[in-house]
Amino acid sequence: MRRTTLARILFTWMMLCLFFAGKAQPPRGPFVVSPQVLADKKVTFRYLAPSAREVKLAGGLMGASNMAMVKDSIGIWSVTVGPVRPDIYSYNFVVDGVSVMDPANEDFFPNERFKSSLFEVPGFTPLIHAVRDVPHGSVNYEYYSSVEGTTGTVVVYTPPGYDKDASKKYPVFYLISGTTDTEETFFKVGRTNFILDNLIAEGKAKPMIVVMPYGNMEARIAEQQGGTKPADPVRDSPDAIARMRRFEQDLTKNLIPYIDKQYRTIPNRDNRAIGGFSRGGGQTLRTAFWNMDKFSWICAYSANLPTKELESTYASIVSNPDNTNKQLKLLWVSVGTEDFLYNDVATFLNYLTSKNIHYKSLITGGGHTWINVRTYLTESAQLLFK
């Protein structure tokens, strides 16, 4: 009898615990799938907001700029757009005037500010940044001692087979994102790892290590020392150039030695490249021109240097083209015709031509977008270290 009574007491206690635990859980809404890429490349977006008065989809690059969404009987707002050209896109919802990420989508655009959601429309045949059935490299998050006692953050790609042969060394490509981007952007949005995996598998690119640093020293110092992130400076202003000098010092004095110590690099200028997008492209050009003894390969995506700065700060480079051409194995510059920097980049290229400085360029359609950057990265990576 005692065993039976005890068993009944334990059973009752367990049931009460389960009952109250269930009562403590918040109510669950309906399951929402968003975004849903359909077979015809149309895309349906959904957002659960029963009490919202208005929900819009913001995704201008896919042709959905503040597109009104329609609410159903249970409070799910939806809209279908497209067909959408295969690629990777960012988007967000505007709910009663407030921009929000898509809570049904775990992928987001790494950014210092608002983080939009991210999704891919696959190609009819796999695009160069798609996950293919090829050998894959590895992506590692690293931390290093940086300026003013801060800890630097960097993402590092090692090519397929890196861990199999401990005696093999590799060239290194330092790749820098733009204003408000983070060290993750070339990885998560640029898909650098998959692009390199696919190019290497096709024999189009040399196996290389790719180092993707965070480009905003001032923001990191403020964050780690309890300060407020300073506003971004005016492009090409003395403040902007001073910040780029700080980045250059961190890269050359702290990050490169760290990477050369931790990874099997070939630590010389002929096996070291630098590239970047937008602000990262400006950092690329200045860092390389300040350190011609450290880099033989330069890739500027949607970036330029002003003529006045070239003639004052880099006079030795532009006044002696034969020596410059001998030192640089590649000076790559690319931009889209709808990019707000197009005219500045065109002026830069015309100046290089007038000074007989050799370069390779790729002018595409489109604007200041990561859609273009993936193209520029794909094309320029095939030229490196060859």
FENFENRA-V927998 format. One record per pair of residues at least 4 apart in sequence whose C-alpha atoms are under 8 Angstrom apart, sorted by the first residue. I is the first residue (numbers start at 1). J is the second residue. If there is no record, write none. Layout:
((I:J) (I:J))
This chain:
((1:5) (2:6) (3:7) (4:8) (5:9) (6:10) (7:11) (8:12) (9:13) (10:14) (11:15) (12:16) (13:17) (14:18) (15:19) (16:20) (17:21) (18:22) (19:23) (20:24) (21:25) (32:46) (32:47) (32:48) (32:76) (32:104) (33:45) (33:46) (33:104) (34:44) (34:45) (34:46) (34:47) (34:102) (34:104) (34:105) (35:43) (35:44) (35:45) (35:46) (35:104) (35:105) (35:119) (36:43) (36:44) (36:45) (37:41) (37:42) (37:43) (37:44) (37:121) (38:42) (38:43) (38:44) (40:83) (41:82) (41:83) (41:84) (41:85) (41:86) (41:121) (42:80) (42:81) (42:82) (42:83) (42:84) (43:80) (43:81) (43:82) (43:83) (43:84) (44:78) (44:79) (44:80) (44:81) (45:57) (45:78) (45:79) (45:80) (46:76) (46:77) (46:78) (46:79) (47:76) (47:77) (47:78) (47:93) (47:102) (47:103) (47:104) (48:75) (48:76) (48:77) (49:75) (49:76) (49:77) (50:71) (50:74) (50:75) (50:76) (51:75) (52:95) (52:96) (53:95) (53:96) (54:68) (54:69) (54:95) (54:96) (55:68) (55:69) (55:70) (55:77) (55:93) (55:94) (55:95) (55:96) (56:66) (56:67) (56:68) (56:69) (56:93) (56:94) (56:95) (57:64) (57:65) (57:66) (57:67) (57:68) (57:69) (57:79) (57:91) (57:92) (57:93) (57:94) (58:64) (58:65) (58:66) (58:67) (58:91) (58:92) (58:93) (58:94) (59:63) (59:64) (59:65) (59:66) (59:89) (59:90) (59:91) (59:92) (60:64) (60:65) (60:66) (60:91) (61:89) (62:82) (62:84) (62:85) (62:89) (63:81) (63:82) (64:81) (66:94) (68:79) (69:77) (69:78) (69:79) (70:76) (70:77) (70:78) (70:79) (71:75) (71:76) (71:77) (71:78) (72:76) (72:77) (84:121) (85:121) (86:120) (86:121) (86:122) (86:123) (86:124) (87:120) (87:121) (87:122) (87:123) (87:127) (87:371) (88:118) (88:119) (88:120) (88:121) (88:189) (88:371) (89:118) (89:119) (89:120) (90:108) (90:109) (90:116) (90:117) (90:118) (90:119) (91:101) (91:116) (91:117) (91:118) (92:99) (92:100) (92:101) (92:102) (92:116) (92:117) (93:99) (93:100) (93:101) (93:102) (94:98) (94:99) (94:100) (95:99) (95:100) (100:116) (101:115) (101:116) (101:117) (102:116) (102:117) (105:117) (105:118) (106:117) (107:117) (107:118) (107:119) (108:115) (108:116) (108:117) (108:118) (109:115) (109:116) (109:117) (109:118) (109:185) (109:188) (109:189) (110:115) (110:181) (110:182) (110:184) (110:185) (110:188) (110:189) (111:115) (111:180) (111:181) (111:182) (111:185) (112:180) (112:181) (112:182) (113:180) (122:126) (122:127) (122:130) (123:127) (126:130) (126:131) (126:132) (128:194) (128:195) (128:198) (128:199) (128:378) (129:191) (129:192) (129:194) (129:195) (129:198) (129:374) (130:194) (130:195) (131:194) (132:198) (134:197) (134:198) (134:201) (135:160) (135:197) (135:201) (136:159) (136:160) (136:194) (136:197) (137:157) (137:158) (137:159) (137:160) (137:161) (137:162) (137:193) (137:197) (138:157) (138:158) (138:159) (138:160) (138:193) (139:155) (139:156) (139:157) (139:158) (139:193) (140:155) (140:156) (140:157) (141:153) (141:154) (141:155) (141:156) (142:153) (142:154) (142:155) (142:156) (143:151) (143:152) (143:153) (143:154) (144:151) (144:152) (144:153) (144:254) (144:255) (144:258) (145:149) (145:150) (145:151) (145:152) (145:254) (146:150) (146:151) (146:152) (146:250) (146:254) (146:255) (147:151) (147:217) (147:221) (147:250) (148:221) (150:220) (150:221) (150:224) (152:214) (153:183) (153:213) (153:214) (154:183) (154:211) (154:212) (154:213) (154:214) (155:183) (155:184) (155:187) (155:211) (155:212) (155:213) (156:209) (156:210) (156:211) (156:212) (157:193) (157:209) (157:210) (157:211) (158:162) (158:208) (158:209) (158:210) (159:196) (159:197) (159:207) (159:208) (159:209) (160:197) (160:207) (161:165) (162:166) (162:168) (168:264) (169:264) (169:265) (169:266) (170:207) (170:208) (170:209) (170:264) (170:265) (170:266) (170:271) (171:207) (171:208) (171:209) (171:265) (171:266) (171:267) (171:271) (171:272) (171:385) (172:208) (172:209) (172:210) (172:211) (172:265) (172:266) (172:271) (172:272) (172:273) (173:208) (173:209) (173:210) (173:211) (173:272) (173:273) (173:274) (173:275) (174:210) (174:211) (174:212) (174:213) (174:272) (174:273) (174:274) (174:275) (175:186) (175:210) (175:211) (175:212) (175:213) (175:274) (175:275) (175:276) (175:280) (176:183) (176:186) (176:212) (176:213) (176:214) (176:215) (176:274) (176:275) (176:276) (176:277) (176:280) (176:281) (176:283) (176:284) (177:181) (177:182) (177:183) (177:185) (177:186) (177:212) (177:213) (177:214) (177:215) (177:276) (177:277) (177:278) (177:279) (177:280) (177:281) (178:215) (178:276) (178:277) (178:278) (178:279) (178:280) (178:281) (179:215) (179:216) (179:278) (179:279) (179:280) (180:216) (181:185) (181:214) (181:215) (182:213) (182:214) (182:215) (183:187) (183:212) (183:213) (183:214) (183:215) (184:188) (184:189) (184:212) (185:189) (185:190) (186:190) (186:191) (186:192) (186:212) (187:191) (187:192) (187:193) (187:212) (188:192) (189:370) (190:370) (190:373) (190:374) (191:195) (191:374) (192:196) (192:374) (192:377) (193:197) (194:198) (195:199) (195:378) (196:200) (196:205) (196:207) (196:378) (196:381) (197:201) (198:202) (199:203) (199:204) (199:205) (199:378) (199:382) (200:204) (200:205) (200:206) (200:207) (204:382) (205:381) (205:382) (205:383) (205:384) (206:382) (206:384) (206:385) (206:386) (209:265) (215:247) (215:280) (216:220) (216:247) (217:221) (217:243) (217:246) (217:247) (218:222) (218:229) (218:230) (218:243) (219:223) (219:228) (219:229) (219:230) (220:224) (220:229) (221:225) (221:227) (222:226) (222:227) (222:228) (222:229) (222:230) (223:227) (223:228) (223:229) (233:237) (233:239) (233:240) (234:239) (234:240) (235:240) (236:240) (236:241) (236:306) (237:241) (238:242) (239:243) (240:244) (241:245) (242:246) (243:247) (244:248) (244:283) (244:286) (244:287) (245:249) (245:287) (246:250) (247:251) (247:283) (248:252) (248:283) (248:286) (248:287) (249:253) (249:254) (250:254) (250:255) (251:255) (251:256) (252:256) (252:257) (253:257) (254:258) (255:259) (256:260) (257:261) (258:262) (259:263) (259:265) (260:264) (260:265) (260:266) (260:267) (266:271) (266:272) (267:271) (267:272) (268:272) (268:294) (268:295) (269:273) (269:293) (269:294) (269:295) (269:296) (270:295) (270:296) (270:297) (270:329) (270:385) (271:295) (271:296) (271:385) (272:294) (272:295) (272:296) (272:297) (273:295) (273:296) (273:297) (273:298) (273:299) (273:384) (274:284) (274:288) (274:295) (274:297) (274:298) (274:299) (275:280) (275:281) (275:284) (275:298) (275:299) (275:300) (275:301) (276:280) (276:281) (276:282) (276:283) (276:284) (276:299) (276:300) (276:301) (277:281) (277:282) (277:300) (277:301) (277:302) (277:303) (277:373) (278:282) (278:301) (278:302) (278:303) (279:283) (279:303) (280:284) (281:285) (281:299) (281:300) (281:301) (281:302) (281:303) (281:304) (282:286) (282:300) (282:303) (282:304) (282:305) (283:287) (284:288) (284:298) (284:299) (284:300) (285:289) (285:298) (285:300) (285:304) (285:305) (286:290) (287:291) (288:292) (288:294) (288:295) (288:298) (289:314) (289:317) (290:314) (291:295) (292:296) (292:327) (295:328) (296:327) (296:328) (296:329) (296:330) (297:328) (297:329) (297:330) (297:331) (297:384) (298:328) (298:330) (298:331) (298:332) (299:330) (299:331) (299:332) (299:333) (299:380) (300:304) (300:331) (300:332) (300:333) (300:334) (301:333) (301:334) (301:335) (301:373) (301:376) (302:333) (302:334) (302:335) (302:336) (302:339) (302:341) (302:342) (302:345) (302:368) (303:333) (303:334) (303:335) (303:341) (303:345) (304:344) (304:345) (304:348) (305:309) (305:310) (305:345) (305:348) (306:310) (306:344) (306:348) (307:311) (307:348) (307:351) (308:312) (309:313) (309:314) (310:314) (310:315) (310:318) (311:315) (311:318) (314:318) (315:319) (316:320) (317:321) (317:323) (317:324) (318:324) (318:352) (318:355) (318:357) (319:355) (320:324) (321:325) (321:355) (321:356) (321:357) (322:326) (322:357) (323:327) (324:328) (324:357) (325:329) (325:357) (325:358) (330:359) (330:360) (330:383) (330:384) (331:358) (331:359) (331:360) (332:359) (332:360) (332:361) (332:380) (333:349) (333:359) (333:360) (333:361) (333:362) (334:361) (334:362) (334:363) (334:364) (334:376) (335:339) (335:341) (335:342) (335:345) (335:362) (335:363) (335:364) (335:367) (335:368) (335:372) (336:342) (336:363) (336:364) (336:365) (336:366) (336:367) (336:368) (336:372) (337:342) (337:363) (337:364) (337:365) (337:366) (337:367) (338:342) (338:365) (338:366) (338:367) (338:368) (339:366) (339:367) (339:368) (340:367) (340:368) (341:345) (341:368) (342:346) (343:347) (344:348) (345:349) (346:350) (347:351) (348:352) (349:353) (350:354) (351:355) (352:356) (352:357) (352:358) (352:359) (353:357) (353:358) (362:376) (364:372) (366:372) (367:372) (368:372) (369:373) (370:374) (371:375) (372:376) (373:377) (374:378) (375:379) (376:380) (377:381) (378:382) (379:383) (380:384))
